[in-house]
C-alpha cells in the first residue's frame, strides 16, 4: 500500500484557477523534509469483537488470536494469480477471467417455493372466492401474489452478475486507490458461514455505492451472491428492475398499510414468505441500519428495522433455528457521491442519472486523487443468544421531559435513577405487526449492532485532518506543526482501541490528505519555506465538520466528561479565567456523575449510540475513568478520609446497587455512598489546557446548534409544520454562522436534531392537522424567563 501511495503522490496535480496554489500542490509543498519512519507499525488494534455481556458464547467462538496477524488484502487488486490460467494474455484479461470464475448458485425455483409457504397459502385460501375447501387457488389472487413478489425480488441473472462484476471492478480501480479488507475479519465470517446458519449483514450507510461495493467484496471472497435490501425511495423503477436482477430486494409500499387492510395483509404475508425462503436457502442478506446519505431525519433507518424485524420473527417462529448477525461498516477518505444539498438529496436515482453520476465521478478522478476505502466485518454473533440474554437487561425508562424538564426549570435538582426513553425512528407496517416486546427487541438490537459497526470502523486520514483544522487550528497552522499534530492525534486514536484506515510515511500521508481536502483548505507560502494551512470559511468548515464526525466516537467519552466538567465549573470560575484558577476547585464524584448524566440525557441517542445493555451510571463511571486515564483529572485526598487505594478497610454496603448491565469492574463505582467523599482536581500538566479545550470543542457544533435553537424560540413563527420550522431554524443557523463564524453549526441535520430534542424535552408540542403535525410552544416555555433558563442550561456545557 505504501508503494502505491507514494507512486500516486509523485503524479502531476490537477490545474486550478489559482496558479500559486497549483505550484504549492505540485511541488510537494515546496519543502525539503526528511523521510519519517512509519509510525503505525508498532500497534494496530484488532477491532470488531462482539458484546461479551449479551453474547458471551459468540464472543468466545469464531475468534482466535492468530487471525489478528493475517493482515489486509486489496480487494480490487486482481492479478494473474487470482485466476486458474497463466500467460501474457491472462495478465491482460485477468479481470474478465476472474469475473467468469465467480460461483453464482442458481435459484430458479424460488418463486414456486415462496408460493408454497404456509403464510401465503393461508392468506390465499381465505381470499379465494371458491373457498379453501375446494383446494384450488383463484387465478386473480395468484396473479396478485406474483405481482407482489415481482415488486420484491427477481431471480438473479448469472450472466448479468458476471458482466456487472467485471465492469464494477474496472470502475472501482479508477475511482479508488484501494479497497482494504482485513483477512482475519473475513475468516471469522467464513467460519460463521460454514456453521450452516444463514448470514445477515447489518451495515452502516455512508454512500449509495455501499449497496454495490459490499456485494462485490463478498462475492470476490467466495460468499456467493449477497441479497441487498434496497430503499425504494432512492431508485427509479428502471433502476429497481436492474438491481433485482443483481440480487436486490425491495419492500412493496402496500406492506406499510394498516394492519386491518386486506391488501396489506397479503403483501406482508408474501414479504414474510420471501424472507423465510431466503433464510432457508442460506443466502446472505445485507440490511442497511442507517438512512441513505443526505436524507434528513433519524439516523436509524425505519426500513432497516423492518427488514431486521422480519428476520427476528422468522427465527422466533422456528423457520430457521438461528441466524448469525454480522455488523458491517465502510469508511471512505471522501464519499464520492456526497450530496451538496441535503434538502434535495432524496430524489430517486434513475438509470440515466446513475450513468451520468458515474461519468462525473470518472471525470473528477482524472483531476483529483483517488480515495482509500476500508470494509469492516465485525465478529458474527448469534441472534438466538442475543434474544435470550438481552431481555434480562431491560429496566425502567422515562421520557426526556420527565427526566430533564424539572431540572431545566429549576423545580428540582435530583436526577432520577432511570434510563432515558428516546425513539426517533417511526415503526412501519411489518414492524407494527409484531408484539410490543418484539418491537422493542428489534429497536434495541438495531442500535446495539449499529454501535458495534461504528466502533469497528477505522478512522480515515481525512477525519483526523478535518478535526485538527476545525477544532484546533481554525485560524491556520504551519505545516511543520501540523505534521506533529497529525502524528499525535493518530496515536491517541490507536490508544483508544480504534483502528486507522491508512499507513505509510508521515509526510506522504499529510500530503495525500491535504490534496484530498484542497477544495476546503488554502495553502500559503511563508518565510523559511514553510506553508500555512488555513481552512476556507463558509461551506468549507461545514464539510470539515461532517468529516470530523467520523472521529467523534473515539473521543466521545472524554468529550462528554470534559463538557460536564465545564458545566460544573461554569458557576464557580469565569470561562476566561486561567487554568490554574480552575484547577483549584474541588470536584466531587457525585457532582461529576450528576453533570455527566444531565449531558447524557440532553445529547440525542443517535449521537451517543450507547449499548442498550449498558446503564447510564456505568457509562458515567466509564467517562470518569477515561478522564483519569488521559490525565485531565487527578484524585484529591481530603484530610481525614480513607485513601481511595485503601481497600483493606472496605465493608460491604448494606444495599448493593446492582445495575442492569452486569458490568463488573475493579472499582467500586456502583457504591455511590462510598463515592461521596471522593474529590478530583483538574491536572496542572502543561498539555492539559489545550487537550481539555480540544475535547470540549468536539461536541460544540451540536451544543451550539441547540443553544441557538433555544435563542430562536422567541423569534420563530409558531405554530408551523415540522418541516417548515426546520427550514426556519436552518436559515437562522446560516445567518448566525455568517455573523459569528460558526459555520460548523449550519447543518440541516443539527436543526432537525434540535427540534426533536426540544419536542422530547417538552419545549415544543405537537398536534395533528390537515397539513400534517403542527408544532407550537408548550405553555411551560412561552415565557422569556424559561426560554432563558433552557439556553443557559445548554450553554453551561459549551467551552468558548
Secondary structure in CASP SS format (residue, H / E / C, confidence):
PFRMAT SS
TARGET T0000
AUTHOR 0000-0000-0000
METHOD secondary structure of the structure
MODEL  1
X C 1.00
X H 1.00
X H 1.00
X H 1.00
X H 1.00
X H 1.00
X H 1.00
X H 1.00
X H 1.00
X C 1.00
X C 1.00
X C 1.00
X C 1.00
X C 1.00
X C 1.00
X C 1.00
X C 1.00
X C 1.00
X H 1.00
X H 1.00
X H 1.00
X H 1.00
X H 1.00
X H 1.00
X H 1.00
X H 1.00
X C 1.00
X H 1.00
X H 1.00
X H 1.00
X C 1.00
X C 1.00
X C 1.00
X C 1.00
X C 1.00
X C 1.00
X C 1.00
X C 1.00
X C 1.00
X C 1.00
X C 1.00
X C 1.00
X C 1.00
X C 1.00
X C 1.00
X C 1.00
X C 1.00
X C 1.00
X C 1.00
X C 1.00
X C 1.00
X C 1.00
X C 1.00
X C 1.00
X C 1.00
X H 1.00
X H 1.00
X H 1.00
X H 1.00
X H 1.00
X C 1.00
X C 1.00
X C 1.00
X C 1.00
X H 1.00
X H 1.00
X H 1.00
X H 1.00
X H 1.00
X C 1.00
X C 1.00
X E 1.00
X E 1.00
X E 1.00
X C 1.00
X C 1.00
X C 1.00
X C 1.00
X C 1.00
X H 1.00
X H 1.00
X H 1.00
X C 1.00
X C 1.00
X C 1.00
X C 1.00
X C 1.00
X H 1.00
X H 1.00
X H 1.00
X H 1.00
X H 1.00
X H 1.00
X H 1.00
X H 1.00
X H 1.00
X H 1.00
X H 1.00
X H 1.00
X H 1.00
X C 1.00
X C 1.00
X C 1.00
X C 1.00
X C 1.00
X C 1.00
X C 1.00
X C 1.00
X C 1.00
X H 1.00
X H 1.00
X H 1.00
X H 1.00
X H 1.00
X H 1.00
X C 1.00
X C 1.00
X H 1.00
X H 1.00
X H 1.00
X H 1.00
X H 1.00
X H 1.00
X H 1.00
X H 1.00
X H 1.00
X H 1.00
X C 1.00
X C 1.00
X C 1.00
X C 1.00
X H 1.00
X H 1.00
X H 1.00
X C 1.00
X C 1.00
X C 1.00
X C 1.00
X H 1.00
X H 1.00
X H 1.00
X H 1.00
X H 1.00
X H 1.00
X H 1.00
X H 1.00
X H 1.00
X H 1.00
X H 1.00
X H 1.00
X H 1.00
X H 1.00
X C 1.00
X C 1.00
X C 1.00
X C 1.00
X C 1.00
X H 1.00
X H 1.00
X H 1.00
X H 1.00
X H 1.00
X H 1.00
X H 1.00
X H 1.00
X H 1.00
X H 1.00
X H 1.00
X H 1.00
X H 1.00
X H 1.00
X H 1.00
X H 1.00
X H 1.00
X H 1.00
X E 1.00
X E 1.00
X E 1.00
X E 1.00
X E 1.00
X E 1.00
X E 1.00
X H 1.00
X H 1.00
X H 1.00
X H 1.00
X H 1.00
X H 1.00
X H 1.00
X H 1.00
X H 1.00
X H 1.00
X H 1.00
X H 1.00
X C 1.00
X C 1.00
X C 1.00
X E 1.00
X E 1.00
X E 1.00
X E 1.00
X E 1.00
X E 1.00
X C 1.00
X C 1.00
X C 1.00
X C 1.00
X C 1.00
X C 1.00
X H 1.00
X H 1.00
X H 1.00
X H 1.00
X H 1.00
X H 1.00
X H 1.00
X H 1.00
X H 1.00
X H 1.00
X H 1.00
X C 1.00
X C 1.00
X C 1.00
X C 1.00
X C 1.00
X C 1.00
X E 1.00
X E 1.00
X E 1.00
X C 1.00
X C 1.00
X H 1.00
X H 1.00
X H 1.00
X E 1.00
X C 1.00
X H 1.00
X H 1.00
X H 1.00
X H 1.00
X H 1.00
X H 1.00
X H 1.00
X H 1.00
X H 1.00
X C 1.00
X C 1.00
X E 1.00
X E 1.00
X C 1.00
X C 1.00
X C 1.00
X H 1.00
X H 1.00
X H 1.00
X H 1.00
X C 1.00
X C 1.00
X C 1.00
X C 1.00
X C 1.00
X H 1.00
X H 1.00
X H 1.00
X H 1.00
X H 1.00
X H 1.00
X H 1.00
X H 1.00
X H 1.00
X H 1.00
X H 1.00
X H 1.00
X H 1.00
X H 1.00
X H 1.00
X H 1.00
X H 1.00
X H 1.00
X H 1.00
X C 1.00
X C 1.00
X C 1.00
X C 1.00
X E 1.00
X E 1.00
X E 1.00
X E 1.00
X C 1.00
X E 1.00
X C 1.00
X C 1.00
X C 1.00
X C 1.00
X C 1.00
X C 1.00
X C 1.00
X C 1.00
X C 1.00
X E 1.00
X C 1.00
X H 1.00
X H 1.00
X H 1.00
X H 1.00
X H 1.00
X H 1.00
X H 1.00
X H 1.00
X H 1.00
X H 1.00
X H 1.00
X H 1.00
X H 1.00
X H 1.00
X H 1.00
X C 1.00
X C 1.00
X C 1.00
X C 1.00
X C 1.00
X C 1.00
X E 1.00
X E 1.00
X E 1.00
X E 1.00
X E 1.00
X E 1.00
X E 1.00
X E 1.00
X E 1.00
X E 1.00
X C 1.00
X C 1.00
X C 1.00
X C 1.00
X C 1.00
X C 1.00
X C 1.00
X C 1.00
X C 1.00
X H 1.00
X H 1.00
X H 1.00
X C 1.00
X C 1.00
X C 1.00
X C 1.00
X E 1.00
X C 1.00
X H 1.00
X H 1.00
X H 1.00
X H 1.00
X H 1.00
X H 1.00
X H 1.00
X H 1.00
X H 1.00
X H 1.00
X H 1.00
X H 1.00
X H 1.00
X H 1.00
X H 1.00
X C 1.00
X C 1.00
X C 1.00
X C 1.00
X C 1.00
X E 1.00
X E 1.00
X E 1.00
X E 1.00
X E 1.00
X E 1.00
X E 1.00
X C 1.00
X C 1.00
X C 1.00
X E 1.00
X E 1.00
X H 1.00
X H 1.00
X H 1.00
X H 1.00
X H 1.00
X H 1.00
X H 1.00
X H 1.00
X H 1.00
X H 1.00
X H 1.00
X C 1.00
X C 1.00
X C 1.00
X E 1.00
X E 1.00
X C 1.00
X H 1.00
X H 1.00
X H 1.00
X H 1.00
X H 1.00
X H 1.00
X H 1.00
X H 1.00
X H 1.00
X C 1.00
X C 1.00
X C 1.00
X C 1.00
X C 1.00
X C 1.00
X C 1.00
X C 1.00
X C 1.00
X C 1.00
X E 1.00
X E 1.00
X C 1.00
X C 1.00
X C 1.00
X C 1.00
X C 1.00
X C 1.00
X C 1.00
X C 1.00
X H 1.00
X H 1.00
X H 1.00
X H 1.00
X C 1.00
X C 1.00
X C 1.00
X H 1.00
X H 1.00
X H 1.00
X H 1.00
X H 1.00
X H 1.00
X H 1.00
X H 1.00
X H 1.00
X H 1.00
X H 1.00
X H 1.00
X H 1.00
X H 1.00
X H 1.00
X H 1.00
X H 1.00
X H 1.00
X H 1.00
X H 1.00
X H 1.00
X C 1.00
X C 1.00
X E 1.00
X C 1.00
X H 1.00
X H 1.00
X H 1.00
X H 1.00
X H 1.00
X H 1.00
X H 1.00
X H 1.00
X H 1.00
X H 1.00
X H 1.00
X C 1.00
X C 1.00
X C 1.00
X C 1.00
X C 1.00
X E 1.00
X E 1.00
X H 1.00
X H 1.00
X H 1.00
X H 1.00
X H 1.00
X H 1.00
X H 1.00
X H 1.00
X H 1.00
X H 1.00
X H 1.00
X H 1.00
X H 1.00
X H 1.00
X H 1.00
X H 1.00
X H 1.00
X C 1.00
X C 1.00
X C 1.00
X C 1.00
X E 1.00
X C 1.00
X C 1.00
X C 1.00
X C 1.00
X C 1.00
X H 1.00
X H 1.00
X H 1.00
X H 1.00
X H 1.00
X H 1.00
X H 1.00
X H 1.00
X H 1.00
X H 1.00
X H 1.00
X C 1.00
X C 1.00
X C 1.00
X C 1.00
X E 1.00
X E 1.00
X E 1.00
X E 1.00
X E 1.00
X C 1.00
X H 1.00
X H 1.00
X H 1.00
X C 1.00
X E 1.00
X E 1.00
X E 1.00
X E 1.00
X E 1.00
X C 1.00
X C 1.00
X C 1.00
X H 1.00
X H 1.00
X H 1.00
X H 1.00
X H 1.00
X H 1.00
X H 1.00
X H 1.00
X H 1.00
X H 1.00
X H 1.00
X H 1.00
X H 1.00
X H 1.00
X H 1.00
X H 1.00
X H 1.00
X H 1.00
X H 1.00
X H 1.00
X H 1.00
X H 1.00
X H 1.00
X H 1.00
X H 1.00
X H 1.00
X H 1.00
X H 1.00
X H 1.00
X H 1.00
X H 1.00
X C 1.00
X C 1.00
X C 1.00
X C 1.00
X C 1.00
X C 1.00
X C 1.00
X C 1.00
X C 1.00
X H 1.00
X H 1.00
X H 1.00
X H 1.00
X H 1.00
X H 1.00
X C 1.00
X C 1.00
X E 1.00
X E 1.00
X H 1.00
X H 1.00
X H 1.00
X H 1.00
X H 1.00
X H 1.00
X H 1.00
X H 1.00
X H 1.00
X H 1.00
X H 1.00
X H 1.00
X H 1.00
X H 1.00
X C 1.00
X C 1.00
X H 1.00
X H 1.00
X H 1.00
X H 1.00
X C 1.00
X C 1.00
X C 1.00
X C 1.00
X C 1.00
X C 1.00
X C 1.00
X H 1.00
X H 1.00
X H 1.00
X H 1.00
X H 1.00
X H 1.00
X H 1.00
X H 1.00
X H 1.00
X H 1.00
X H 1.00
X H 1.00
X H 1.00
X H 1.00
X C 1.00
X C 1.00
X C 1.00
X E 1.00
X E 1.00
X E 1.00
X E 1.00
X C 1.00
X C 1.00
X C 1.00
X C 1.00
X C 1.00
X C 1.00
X C 1.00
X C 1.00
X C 1.00
X C 1.00
X C 1.00
X C 1.00
X C 1.00
X C 1.00
X C 1.00
X C 1.00
X C 1.00
X C 1.00
X C 1.00
X C 1.00
X C 1.00
X C 1.00
X C 1.00
X C 1.00
X C 1.00
X C 1.00
X C 1.00
X C 1.00
X C 1.00
X C 1.00
X C 1.00
X C 1.00
X C 1.00
X C 1.00
X C 1.00
X C 1.00
X C 1.00
X H 1.00
X H 1.00
X H 1.00
X H 1.00
X C 1.00
X E 1.00
X E 1.00
X E 1.00
X E 1.00
X C 1.00
X C 1.00
X C 1.00
X C 1.00
X C 1.00
X H 1.00
X H 1.00
X H 1.00
X H 1.00
X H 1.00
X H 1.00
X H 1.00
X H 1.00
X H 1.00
X H 1.00
X H 1.00
X C 1.00
X H 1.00
X H 1.00
X H 1.00
X H 1.00
X H 1.00
X H 1.00
X H 1.00
X H 1.00
X H 1.00
X H 1.00
X H 1.00
X H 1.00
X H 1.00
X H 1.00
X H 1.00
X C 1.00
X C 1.00
X C 1.00
X C 1.00
X C 1.00
X E 1.00
X E 1.00
X H 1.00
X H 1.00
X H 1.00
X H 1.00
X H 1.00
X H 1.00
X H 1.00
X H 1.00
X H 1.00
X H 1.00
X H 1.00
X H 1.00
X H 1.00
X H 1.00
X H 1.00
X H 1.00
X H 1.00
X H 1.00
X H 1.00
X C 1.00
X C 1.00
X H 1.00
X H 1.00
X H 1.00
X C 1.00
X C 1.00
X H 1.00
X H 1.00
X H 1.00
X H 1.00
X H 1.00
X H 1.00
X H 1.00
X H 1.00
X H 1.00
X H 1.00
X H 1.00
X H 1.00
X H 1.00
X H 1.00
X C 1.00
X C 1.00
X E 1.00
X E 1.00
X E 1.00
X E 1.00
X C 1.00
X C 1.00
X C 1.00
X C 1.00
X C 1.00
X C 1.00
X E 1.00
X E 1.00
X E 1.00
X E 1.00
X C 1.00
X H 1.00
X H 1.00
X H 1.00
X C 1.00
X C 1.00
X H 1.00
X H 1.00
X H 1.00
X H 1.00
X H 1.00
X H 1.00
X H 1.00
X H 1.00
X H 1.00
X H 1.00
X H 1.00
X H 1.00
X C 1.00
X C 1.00
X C 1.00
X C 1.00
X C 1.00
END
